[in-house]
Amino acid sequence: MRRGLYWLALAGALAVTPLWARAQQSADALASKAVRKQTAAVARQRAEVQRLQRDVAAQESGSRVAAGRLKQQDAEIAELQRQLQTAQQSGAAAGKGR
């Protein structure tokens, strides 16, 4: 009787081992697929971050150029205002001298 139970237990263990191995392979395949999916998602996100960084750099460059132009225009306006004030003062002085 004991010997019969032993062989029955051994046969059960041998029958379950391939099923367990197959289930493990299936789980490993799913895990591997999930890792590949996550790796691809990270690569896409990294590419998007790089694209956004390039866009920001281009916008910052454009802003610096525009700020430089505004500064130059401000200097030109200030010079024209000085010239106008000088001309008005010269005209007023010439009018008093008459």
KESEBA-909623 format. One record per residue: residue number from 0; residue in one letter; x, y, z of N, C-alpha, C in turn. Coordinates in nm, 3 decimals. Each point is the difference from the previous one (the first is absolute). Last residue first. Layout:
BEGIN
<pt nr="NUM" rest="A" n_xx="X" n_yy="Y" n_zz="Z" ca_xx="X" ca_yy="Y" ca_zz="Z" c_xx="X" c_yy="Y" c_zz="Z"/>
...
% end
This chain:
BEGIN
<pt nr="97" rest="R" n_xx="1.601" n_yy="13.648" n_zz="-3.277" ca_xx="-0.056" ca_yy="0.087" ca_zz="-0.105" c_xx="-0.063" c_yy="0.119" c_zz="0.056"/>
<pt nr="96" rest="G" n_xx="0.178" n_yy="-0.374" n_zz="0.257" ca_xx="0.103" ca_yy="0.091" ca_zz="-0.050" c_xx="-0.053" c_yy="0.095" c_zz="-0.103"/>
<pt nr="95" rest="K" n_xx="-0.260" n_yy="-0.346" n_zz="0.184" ca_xx="0.022" ca_yy="0.104" ca_zz="0.100" c_xx="0.099" c_yy="0.103" c_zz="-0.050"/>
<pt nr="94" rest="G" n_xx="-0.087" n_yy="-0.382" n_zz="-0.263" ca_xx="-0.120" ca_yy="0.083" ca_zz="0.004" c_xx="0.016" c_yy="0.112" c_zz="0.100"/>
<pt nr="93" rest="A" n_xx="0.334" n_yy="-0.328" n_zz="-0.030" ca_xx="0.005" ca_yy="0.082" ca_zz="-0.120" c_xx="-0.119" c_yy="0.094" c_zz="-0.002"/>
<pt nr="92" rest="A" n_xx="0.017" n_yy="-0.316" n_zz="0.339" ca_xx="0.107" ca_yy="0.099" ca_zz="0.022" c_xx="0.009" c_yy="0.094" c_zz="-0.119"/>
<pt nr="91" rest="A" n_xx="-0.297" n_yy="-0.358" n_zz="-0.028" ca_xx="-0.048" ca_yy="0.095" ca_zz="0.101" c_xx="0.103" c_yy="0.108" c_zz="0.024"/>
<pt nr="90" rest="G" n_xx="0.118" n_yy="-0.350" n_zz="-0.286" ca_xx="-0.104" ca_yy="0.080" ca_zz="-0.061" c_xx="-0.054" c_yy="0.104" c_zz="0.098"/>
<pt nr="89" rest="S" n_xx="0.306" n_yy="-0.314" n_zz="0.159" ca_xx="0.069" ca_yy="0.088" ca_zz="-0.095" c_xx="-0.101" c_yy="0.094" c_zz="-0.066"/>
<pt nr="88" rest="Q" n_xx="-0.167" n_yy="-0.333" n_zz="0.283" ca_xx="0.072" ca_yy="0.101" ca_zz="0.078" c_xx="0.072" c_yy="0.099" c_zz="-0.090"/>
<pt nr="87" rest="Q" n_xx="-0.216" n_yy="-0.364" n_zz="-0.202" ca_xx="-0.100" ca_yy="0.090" ca_zz="0.059" c_xx="0.068" c_yy="0.110" c_zz="0.081"/>
<pt nr="86" rest="A" n_xx="0.273" n_yy="-0.336" n_zz="-0.180" ca_xx="-0.053" ca_yy="0.084" ca_zz="-0.107" c_xx="-0.103" c_yy="0.098" c_zz="0.055"/>
<pt nr="85" rest="T" n_xx="0.175" n_yy="-0.317" n_zz="0.294" ca_xx="0.105" ca_yy="0.095" ca_zz="-0.038" c_xx="-0.051" c_yy="0.095" c_zz="-0.107"/>
<pt nr="84" rest="Q" n_xx="-0.283" n_yy="-0.349" n_zz="0.127" ca_xx="0.012" ca_yy="0.096" ca_zz="0.109" c_xx="0.106" c_yy="0.106" c_zz="-0.032"/>
<pt nr="83" rest="L" n_xx="-0.047" n_yy="-0.356" n_zz="-0.301" ca_xx="-0.118" ca_yy="0.086" ca_zz="-0.003" c_xx="0.010" c_yy="0.108" c_zz="0.107"/>
<pt nr="82" rest="Q" n_xx="0.332" n_yy="-0.330" n_zz="-0.004" ca_xx="0.015" ca_yy="0.088" ca_zz="-0.116" c_xx="-0.118" c_yy="0.097" c_zz="-0.009"/>
<pt nr="81" rest="R" n_xx="-0.018" n_yy="-0.330" n_zz="0.332" ca_xx="0.105" ca_yy="0.098" ca_zz="0.031" c_xx="0.017" c_yy="0.100" c_zz="-0.114"/>
<pt nr="80" rest="Q" n_xx="-0.294" n_yy="-0.356" n_zz="-0.071" ca_xx="-0.057" ca_yy="0.093" ca_zz="0.098" c_xx="0.102" c_yy="0.107" c_zz="0.040"/>
<pt nr="79" rest="L" n_xx="0.143" n_yy="-0.351" n_zz="-0.280" ca_xx="-0.088" ca_yy="0.090" ca_zz="-0.073" c_xx="-0.065" c_yy="0.103" c_zz="0.094"/>
<pt nr="78" rest="E" n_xx="0.264" n_yy="-0.337" n_zz="0.195" ca_xx="0.085" ca_yy="0.091" ca_zz="-0.078" c_xx="-0.086" c_yy="0.099" c_zz="-0.077"/>
<pt nr="77" rest="A" n_xx="-0.223" n_yy="-0.339" n_zz="0.234" ca_xx="0.062" ca_yy="0.093" ca_zz="0.095" c_xx="0.087" c_yy="0.101" c_zz="-0.074"/>
<pt nr="76" rest="I" n_xx="-0.186" n_yy="-0.347" n_zz="-0.252" ca_xx="-0.105" ca_yy="0.095" ca_zz="0.043" c_xx="0.059" c_yy="0.103" c_zz="0.096"/>
<pt nr="75" rest="E" n_xx="0.283" n_yy="-0.349" n_zz="-0.135" ca_xx="-0.026" ca_yy="0.089" ca_zz="-0.112" c_xx="-0.106" c_yy="0.104" c_zz="0.037"/>
<pt nr="74" rest="A" n_xx="0.092" n_yy="-0.339" n_zz="0.312" ca_xx="0.115" ca_yy="0.091" ca_zz="-0.010" c_xx="-0.021" c_yy="0.100" c_zz="-0.113"/>
<pt nr="73" rest="D" n_xx="-0.321" n_yy="-0.337" n_zz="0.050" ca_xx="-0.007" ca_yy="0.093" ca_zz="0.113" c_xx="0.114" c_yy="0.101" c_zz="-0.005"/>
<pt nr="72" rest="Q" n_xx="0.006" n_yy="-0.349" n_zz="-0.312" ca_xx="-0.104" ca_yy="0.098" ca_zz="-0.033" c_xx="-0.016" c_yy="0.102" c_zz="0.112"/>
<pt nr="71" rest="Q" n_xx="0.292" n_yy="-0.358" n_zz="0.076" ca_xx="0.055" ca_yy="0.088" ca_zz="-0.104" c_xx="-0.102" c_yy="0.108" c_zz="-0.037"/>
<pt nr="70" rest="K" n_xx="-0.141" n_yy="-0.329" n_zz="0.297" ca_xx="0.102" ca_yy="0.083" ca_zz="0.066" c_xx="0.059" c_yy="0.099" c_zz="-0.101"/>
<pt nr="69" rest="L" n_xx="-0.297" n_yy="-0.323" n_zz="-0.164" ca_xx="-0.070" ca_yy="0.101" ca_zz="0.080" c_xx="0.098" c_yy="0.095" c_zz="0.069"/>
<pt nr="68" rest="R" n_xx="0.179" n_yy="-0.368" n_zz="-0.236" ca_xx="-0.060" ca_yy="0.098" ca_zz="-0.092" c_xx="-0.072" c_yy="0.112" c_zz="0.076"/>
<pt nr="67" rest="G" n_xx="0.169" n_yy="-0.359" n_zz="0.251" ca_xx="0.110" ca_yy="0.080" ca_zz="-0.055" c_xx="-0.051" c_yy="0.108" c_zz="-0.095"/>
<pt nr="66" rest="A" n_xx="-0.305" n_yy="-0.314" n_zz="0.166" ca_xx="0.041" ca_yy="0.091" ca_zz="0.108" c_xx="0.114" c_yy="0.090" c_zz="-0.047"/>
<pt nr="65" rest="A" n_xx="-0.141" n_yy="-0.342" n_zz="-0.290" ca_xx="-0.102" ca_yy="0.105" ca_zz="0.009" c_xx="0.037" c_yy="0.101" c_zz="0.108"/>
<pt nr="64" rest="V" n_xx="0.274" n_yy="-0.377" n_zz="-0.041" ca_xx="0.014" ca_yy="0.084" ca_zz="-0.120" c_xx="-0.099" c_yy="0.116" c_zz="0.007"/>
<pt nr="63" rest="R" n_xx="-0.031" n_yy="-0.324" n_zz="0.335" ca_xx="0.124" ca_yy="0.080" ca_zz="0.016" c_xx="0.020" c_yy="0.093" c_zz="-0.118"/>
<pt nr="62" rest="S" n_xx="-0.360" n_yy="-0.302" n_zz="-0.020" ca_xx="-0.025" ca_yy="0.104" ca_zz="0.100" c_xx="0.122" c_yy="0.088" c_zz="0.020"/>
<pt nr="61" rest="G" n_xx="0.038" n_yy="-0.377" n_zz="-0.279" ca_xx="-0.083" ca_yy="0.103" ca_zz="-0.063" c_xx="-0.029" c_yy="0.114" c_zz="0.096"/>
<pt nr="60" rest="S" n_xx="0.223" n_yy="-0.370" n_zz="0.174" ca_xx="0.087" ca_yy="0.069" ca_zz="-0.095" c_xx="-0.076" c_yy="0.113" c_zz="-0.069"/>
<pt nr="59" rest="E" n_xx="-0.242" n_yy="-0.286" n_zz="0.278" ca_xx="0.087" ca_yy="0.087" ca_zz="0.080" c_xx="0.094" c_yy="0.080" c_zz="-0.091"/>
<pt nr="58" rest="Q" n_xx="-0.274" n_yy="-0.322" n_zz="-0.203" ca_xx="-0.080" ca_yy="0.113" ca_zz="0.047" c_xx="0.084" c_yy="0.097" c_zz="0.083"/>
<pt nr="57" rest="A" n_xx="0.204" n_yy="-0.398" n_zz="-0.145" ca_xx="-0.029" ca_yy="0.086" ca_zz="-0.115" c_xx="-0.081" c_yy="0.122" c_zz="0.042"/>
<pt nr="56" rest="A" n_xx="0.086" n_yy="-0.329" n_zz="0.326" ca_xx="0.124" ca_yy="0.069" ca_zz="-0.036" c_xx="-0.022" c_yy="0.095" c_zz="-0.118"/>
<pt nr="55" rest="V" n_xx="-0.357" n_yy="-0.278" n_zz="0.127" ca_xx="0.023" ca_yy="0.104" ca_zz="0.101" c_xx="0.126" c_yy="0.080" c_zz="-0.034"/>
<pt nr="54" rest="D" n_xx="-0.096" n_yy="-0.372" n_zz="-0.271" ca_xx="-0.099" ca_yy="0.105" ca_zz="-0.020" c_xx="0.021" c_yy="0.116" c_zz="0.097"/>
<pt nr="53" rest="R" n_xx="0.264" n_yy="-0.386" n_zz="0.053" ca_xx="0.041" ca_yy="0.075" ca_zz="-0.120" c_xx="-0.097" c_yy="0.115" c_zz="-0.027"/>
<pt nr="52" rest="Q" n_xx="-0.109" n_yy="-0.289" n_zz="0.349" ca_xx="0.118" ca_yy="0.079" ca_zz="0.036" c_xx="0.050" c_yy="0.081" c_zz="-0.119"/>
<pt nr="51" rest="L" n_xx="-0.352" n_yy="-0.304" n_zz="-0.070" ca_xx="-0.046" ca_yy="0.117" ca_zz="0.076" c_xx="0.118" c_yy="0.088" c_zz="0.041"/>
<pt nr="50" rest="R" n_xx="0.099" n_yy="-0.406" n_zz="-0.211" ca_xx="-0.066" ca_yy="0.090" ca_zz="-0.095" c_xx="-0.047" c_yy="0.127" c_zz="0.071"/>
<pt nr="49" rest="Q" n_xx="0.182" n_yy="-0.340" n_zz="0.266" ca_xx="0.104" ca_yy="0.064" ca_zz="-0.082" c_xx="-0.061" c_yy="0.098" c_zz="-0.099"/>
<pt nr="48" rest="V" n_xx="-0.295" n_yy="-0.258" n_zz="0.256" ca_xx="0.070" ca_yy="0.096" ca_zz="0.086" c_xx="0.107" c_yy="0.074" c_zz="-0.081"/>
<pt nr="47" rest="E" n_xx="-0.220" n_yy="-0.354" n_zz="-0.212" ca_xx="-0.091" ca_yy="0.116" ca_zz="0.016" c_xx="0.066" c_yy="0.108" c_zz="0.086"/>
<pt nr="46" rest="A" n_xx="0.226" n_yy="-0.409" n_zz="-0.047" ca_xx="0.002" ca_yy="0.073" ca_zz="-0.128" c_xx="-0.088" c_yy="0.124" c_zz="0.009"/>
<pt nr="45" rest="R" n_xx="-0.007" n_yy="-0.290" n_zz="0.365" ca_xx="0.131" ca_yy="0.066" ca_zz="-0.007" c_xx="0.011" c_yy="0.083" c_zz="-0.128"/>
<pt nr="44" rest="Q" n_xx="-0.379" n_yy="-0.269" n_zz="0.056" ca_xx="-0.005" ca_yy="0.116" ca_zz="0.089" c_xx="0.131" c_yy="0.077" c_zz="-0.003"/>
<pt nr="43" rest="R" n_xx="-0.025" n_yy="-0.403" n_zz="-0.241" ca_xx="-0.088" ca_yy="0.101" ca_zz="-0.060" c_xx="-0.004" c_yy="0.126" c_zz="0.086"/>
<pt nr="42" rest="A" n_xx="0.239" n_yy="-0.365" n_zz="0.172" ca_xx="0.070" ca_yy="0.055" ca_zz="-0.118" c_xx="-0.086" c_yy="0.108" c_zz="-0.067"/>
<pt nr="41" rest="V" n_xx="-0.193" n_yy="-0.241" n_zz="0.353" ca_xx="0.105" ca_yy="0.090" ca_zz="0.051" c_xx="0.074" c_yy="0.065" c_zz="-0.116"/>
<pt nr="40" rest="A" n_xx="-0.314" n_yy="-0.329" n_zz="-0.108" ca_xx="-0.068" ca_yy="0.120" ca_zz="0.051" c_xx="0.101" c_yy="0.101" c_zz="0.051"/>
<pt nr="39" rest="A" n_xx="0.162" n_yy="-0.420" n_zz="-0.135" ca_xx="-0.045" ca_yy="0.078" ca_zz="-0.117" c_xx="-0.068" c_yy="0.129" c_zz="0.045"/>
<pt nr="38" rest="T" n_xx="0.120" n_yy="-0.301" n_zz="0.333" ca_xx="0.121" ca_yy="0.055" ca_zz="-0.060" c_xx="-0.036" c_yy="0.087" c_zz="-0.120"/>
<pt nr="37" rest="Q" n_xx="-0.345" n_yy="-0.243" n_zz="0.207" ca_xx="0.042" ca_yy="0.113" ca_zz="0.083" c_xx="0.125" c_yy="0.067" c_zz="-0.058"/>
<pt nr="36" rest="K" n_xx="-0.151" n_yy="-0.390" n_zz="-0.211" ca_xx="-0.101" ca_yy="0.105" ca_zz="-0.016" c_xx="0.040" c_yy="0.125" c_zz="0.078"/>
<pt nr="35" rest="R" n_xx="0.259" n_yy="-0.388" n_zz="0.051" ca_xx="0.021" ca_yy="0.059" ca_zz="-0.133" c_xx="-0.095" c_yy="0.116" c_zz="-0.025"/>
<pt nr="34" rest="V" n_xx="-0.057" n_yy="-0.245" n_zz="0.395" ca_xx="0.125" ca_yy="0.077" ca_zz="0.006" c_xx="0.027" c_yy="0.067" c_zz="-0.135"/>
<pt nr="33" rest="A" n_xx="-0.365" n_yy="-0.292" n_zz="0.027" ca_xx="-0.027" ca_yy="0.123" ca_zz="0.075" c_xx="0.123" c_yy="0.087" c_zz="0.008"/>
<pt nr="32" rest="K" n_xx="0.046" n_yy="-0.423" n_zz="-0.192" ca_xx="-0.080" ca_yy="0.085" ca_zz="-0.089" c_xx="-0.030" c_yy="0.134" c_zz="0.068"/>
<pt nr="31" rest="S" n_xx="0.212" n_yy="-0.329" n_zz="0.254" ca_xx="0.092" ca_yy="0.050" ca_zz="-0.102" c_xx="-0.073" c_yy="0.096" c_zz="-0.095"/>
<pt nr="30" rest="A" n_xx="-0.255" n_yy="-0.226" n_zz="0.320" ca_xx="0.085" ca_yy="0.100" ca_zz="0.065" c_xx="0.096" c_yy="0.062" c_zz="-0.101"/>
<pt nr="29" rest="L" n_xx="-0.267" n_yy="-0.353" n_zz="-0.148" ca_xx="-0.083" ca_yy="0.118" ca_zz="0.026" c_xx="0.083" c_yy="0.111" c_zz="0.064"/>
<pt nr="28" rest="A" n_xx="0.210" n_yy="-0.412" n_zz="-0.067" ca_xx="-0.027" ca_yy="0.063" ca_zz="-0.129" c_xx="-0.084" c_yy="0.126" c_zz="0.019"/>
<pt nr="27" rest="D" n_xx="0.083" n_yy="-0.267" n_zz="0.377" ca_xx="0.122" ca_yy="0.067" ca_zz="-0.043" c_xx="-0.020" c_yy="0.073" c_zz="-0.132"/>
<pt nr="26" rest="A" n_xx="-0.351" n_yy="-0.267" n_zz="0.159" ca_xx="0.015" ca_yy="0.119" ca_zz="0.085" c_xx="0.124" c_yy="0.079" c_zz="-0.039"/>
<pt nr="25" rest="S" n_xx="-0.067" n_yy="-0.408" n_zz="-0.215" ca_xx="-0.104" ca_yy="0.094" ca_zz="-0.042" c_xx="0.011" c_yy="0.129" c_zz="0.081"/>
<pt nr="24" rest="Q" n_xx="0.276" n_yy="-0.354" n_zz="0.121" ca_xx="0.043" ca_yy="0.055" ca_zz="-0.128" c_xx="-0.099" c_yy="0.105" c_zz="-0.049"/>
<pt nr="23" rest="Q" n_xx="-0.116" n_yy="-0.238" n_zz="0.384" ca_xx="0.112" ca_yy="0.091" ca_zz="0.029" c_xx="0.050" c_yy="0.066" c_zz="-0.128"/>
<pt nr="22" rest="A" n_xx="-0.328" n_yy="-0.335" n_zz="-0.033" ca_xx="-0.058" ca_yy="0.122" ca_zz="0.059" c_xx="0.108" c_yy="0.102" c_zz="0.029"/>
<pt nr="21" rest="R" n_xx="0.139" n_yy="-0.420" n_zz="-0.150" ca_xx="-0.069" ca_yy="0.071" ca_zz="-0.107" c_xx="-0.060" c_yy="0.130" c_zz="0.051"/>
<pt nr="20" rest="A" n_xx="0.194" n_yy="-0.286" n_zz="0.315" ca_xx="0.104" ca_yy="0.058" ca_zz="-0.086" c_xx="-0.063" c_yy="0.080" c_zz="-0.114"/>
<pt nr="19" rest="W" n_xx="-0.286" n_yy="-0.241" n_zz="0.283" ca_xx="0.057" ca_yy="0.115" ca_zz="0.073" c_xx="0.105" c_yy="0.069" c_zz="-0.087"/>
<pt nr="18" rest="L" n_xx="-0.185" n_yy="-0.395" n_zz="-0.167" ca_xx="-0.101" ca_yy="0.106" ca_zz="0.002" c_xx="0.053" c_yy="0.125" c_zz="0.068"/>
<pt nr="17" rest="P" n_xx="0.269" n_yy="-0.388" n_zz="0.001" ca_xx="-0.005" ca_yy="0.065" ca_zz="-0.131" c_xx="-0.103" c_yy="0.112" c_zz="-0.007"/>
<pt nr="16" rest="T" n_xx="0.025" n_yy="-0.240" n_zz="0.417" ca_xx="0.123" ca_yy="0.072" ca_zz="-0.032" c_xx="-0.003" c_yy="0.062" c_zz="-0.140"/>
<pt nr="15" rest="V" n_xx="-0.343" n_yy="-0.297" n_zz="0.189" ca_xx="-0.017" ca_yy="0.143" ca_zz="0.025" c_xx="0.121" c_yy="0.080" c_zz="-0.045"/>
<pt nr="14" rest="A" n_xx="-0.007" n_yy="-0.479" n_zz="-0.020" ca_xx="-0.101" ca_yy="0.053" ca_zz="-0.093" c_xx="-0.013" c_yy="0.151" c_zz="0.014"/>
<pt nr="13" rest="L" n_xx="0.283" n_yy="-0.241" n_zz="0.294" ca_xx="0.056" ca_yy="-0.001" ca_zz="-0.136" c_xx="-0.098" c_yy="0.057" c_zz="-0.102"/>
<pt nr="12" rest="A" n_xx="-0.146" n_yy="-0.050" n_zz="0.445" ca_xx="0.106" ca_yy="0.102" ca_zz="-0.007" c_xx="0.059" c_yy="0.007" c_zz="-0.140"/>
<pt nr="11" rest="G" n_xx="-0.314" n_yy="-0.340" n_zz="0.084" ca_xx="-0.064" ca_yy="0.132" ca_zz="0.002" c_xx="0.102" c_yy="0.112" c_zz="-0.012"/>
<pt nr="10" rest="A" n_xx="0.158" n_yy="-0.439" n_zz="0.041" ca_xx="-0.062" ca_yy="0.019" ca_zz="-0.131" c_xx="-0.068" c_yy="0.136" c_zz="-0.008"/>
<pt nr="9" rest="L" n_xx="0.176" n_yy="-0.126" n_zz="0.415" ca_xx="0.109" ca_yy="0.022" ca_zz="-0.095" c_xx="-0.056" c_yy="0.026" c_zz="-0.140"/>
<pt nr="8" rest="A" n_xx="-0.303" n_yy="-0.123" n_zz="0.336" ca_xx="0.052" ca_yy="0.135" ca_zz="0.026" c_xx="0.110" c_yy="0.034" c_zz="-0.099"/>
<pt nr="7" rest="L" n_xx="-0.167" n_yy="-0.433" n_zz="-0.016" ca_xx="-0.104" ca_yy="0.092" ca_zz="-0.041" c_xx="0.046" c_yy="0.145" c_zz="0.018"/>
<pt nr="6" rest="W" n_xx="0.272" n_yy="-0.345" n_zz="0.156" ca_xx="0.003" ca_yy="0.005" ca_zz="-0.146" c_xx="-0.106" c_yy="0.096" c_zz="-0.054"/>
<pt nr="5" rest="Y" n_xx="0.005" n_yy="-0.071" n_zz="0.463" ca_xx="0.127" ca_yy="0.061" ca_zz="-0.039" c_xx="0.005" c_yy="0.016" c_zz="-0.152"/>
<pt nr="4" rest="L" n_xx="-0.359" n_yy="-0.235" n_zz="0.190" ca_xx="-0.013" ca_yy="0.145" ca_zz="0.019" c_xx="0.126" c_yy="0.073" c_zz="-0.044"/>
<pt nr="3" rest="G" n_xx="0.010" n_yy="-0.467" n_zz="-0.009" ca_xx="-0.094" ca_yy="0.049" ca_zz="-0.101" c_xx="-0.020" c_yy="0.151" c_zz="0.011"/>
<pt nr="2" rest="R" n_xx="0.252" n_yy="-0.225" n_zz="0.326" ca_xx="0.075" ca_yy="0.005" ca_zz="-0.124" c_xx="-0.089" c_yy="0.054" c_zz="-0.112"/>
<pt nr="1" rest="R" n_xx="-0.191" n_yy="-0.079" n_zz="0.414" ca_xx="0.087" ca_yy="0.117" ca_zz="0.005" c_xx="0.077" c_yy="0.016" c_zz="-0.130"/>
<pt nr="0" rest="M" n_xx="-0.266" n_yy="-0.377" n_zz="0.036" ca_xx="-0.082" ca_yy="0.119" ca_zz="0.000" c_xx="0.086" c_yy="0.125" c_zz="0.000"/>
% end
